[in-house]
Amino acid sequence: MEDMKKATDAAGVIVLGSRSKIQPASLYQRHIIWRTRPERRAQLLRIQDEALHMEMVRQGLLTPTKNPTFNCRWDCEFYGMCELDEQQADTTEFKSLQFRVEDPYADHRKSTDE
C-alpha cells in the first residue's frame, strides 16, 4: 500500500474516497465476440454507409428515415405519431395536438424589426 501511495504522489494523482474491502459490482460485463475478417469488413462498410447517409441528410440531399427498434415504446417521444404513420393514417391532427414548435429564447433575442 505504501508503494501505491508513493506512486500516486509522484504522479500527482489525487485519490478521492477511501479504500474499501468490498468493491461495487461492475456496471458492464465484457464478452469477447470473435468476428472473421469478412464479418469485420462488412461491419465497417455498414458503419461507413450509415455515416455517409447521415451526412447527406444533414446537407438536405436525402430525407430522414424512421428506424423503429424494440425500445421505441418507452424511449421515443414520437412513438404515437410513428405508429399512426406506420398505419398510413393522417398525422397532422396528432401533430397539432401533441407537439408545439416554439423558440424558448424568443424573449431574449433582439428584434430584427428595431
C-alpha positions in Angstrom: 0.0 0.0 0.0 2.9 2.4 0.7 4.2 1.8 -2.8 0.8 2.8 -4.2 0.8 6.0 -2.1 4.3 6.9 -3.3 3.3 6.2 -6.9 0.2 8.4 -6.8 2.1 11.2 -5.0 4.9 11.0 -7.6 2.4 11.1 -10.5 0.4 13.9 -8.9 -2.7 11.8 -8.8 -5.4 12.9 -6.3 -7.2 9.8 -4.9 -10.8 10.6 -4.0 -12.7 8.4 -1.5 -11.3 5.7 0.8 -10.2 2.2 0.2 -12.9 -0.4 0.6 -12.6 -4.1 1.2 -15.8 -4.7 -0.8 -15.8 -3.2 -4.3 -19.1 -2.4 -6.1 -20.3 -4.6 -8.8 -19.1 -3.7 -12.3 -21.6 -1.8 -14.4 -20.8 -3.6 -17.6 -19.9 -7.2 -18.4 -17.4 -7.6 -21.3 -17.8 -10.6 -23.5 -15.4 -11.3 -26.3 -17.2 -11.8 -29.6 -15.0 -13.3 -32.3 -15.6 -12.0 -35.8 -14.0 -13.2 -39.0 -12.2 -10.8 -41.3 -15.1 -10.7 -43.8 -17.6 -10.0 -40.9 -15.4 -7.1 -39.6 -15.1 -5.7 -43.1 -18.9 -5.9 -43.6 -19.5 -4.1 -40.3 -17.1 -1.3 -41.2 -18.7 -0.8 -44.6 -22.1 -0.7 -42.9 -20.9 2.0 -40.5 -19.4 3.9 -43.4 -22.7 3.7 -45.3 -24.6 4.9 -42.3 -22.2 7.8 -41.7 -22.5 8.9 -45.3 -26.3 8.7 -45.2 -26.4 10.8 -42.0 -24.2 13.5 -43.7 -26.4 13.5 -46.8 -29.4 14.0 -44.5 -27.6 16.9 -42.7 -26.9 18.5 -46.1 -30.5 18.2 -47.2 -29.7 15.8 -50.0 -31.8 12.9 -48.5 -34.8 12.9 -46.2 -34.5 11.3 -42.8 -36.0 7.8 -42.4 -37.5 6.1 -39.4 -35.6 3.3 -37.7 -38.0 1.6 -35.3 -36.4 -0.6 -32.7 -37.6 -2.7 -29.7 -37.3 0.2 -27.3 -39.3 2.8 -29.2 -42.3 2.4 -27.0 -40.6 3.7 -23.8 -37.8 5.7 -25.2 -39.2 7.8 -28.0 -41.5 10.8 -27.6 -42.7 10.4 -31.2 -43.9 6.8 -30.7 -47.6 7.6 -31.1 -47.1 9.6 -34.2 -44.8 7.0 -35.7 -47.4 4.3 -35.0 -50.0 6.4 -36.8 -47.7 6.9 -39.7 -46.9 3.2 -40.0 -50.7 2.6 -40.2 -50.8 5.1 -43.1 -53.1 7.4 -41.0 -53.1 11.2 -41.2 -50.7 12.5 -38.6 -51.4 16.3 -39.0 -54.1 16.5 -36.3 -52.0 14.3 -33.9 -49.0 16.7 -34.5 -51.1 19.8 -33.8 -52.5 18.3 -30.6 -49.3 16.7 -29.2 -46.5 19.0 -30.3 -45.8 22.7 -30.2 -43.0 24.4 -32.0 -41.7 27.4 -30.1 -38.5 29.3 -29.6 -37.7 29.2 -25.8 -35.3 32.1 -26.3 -37.6 34.3 -28.3 -38.0 36.8 -25.3 -34.2 37.1 -25.0 -33.4 37.7 -28.7 -33.1 41.2 -30.1 -35.8 42.0 -32.5 -34.7 42.4 -36.1 -37.5 44.9 -36.7 -36.0 47.6 -34.5 
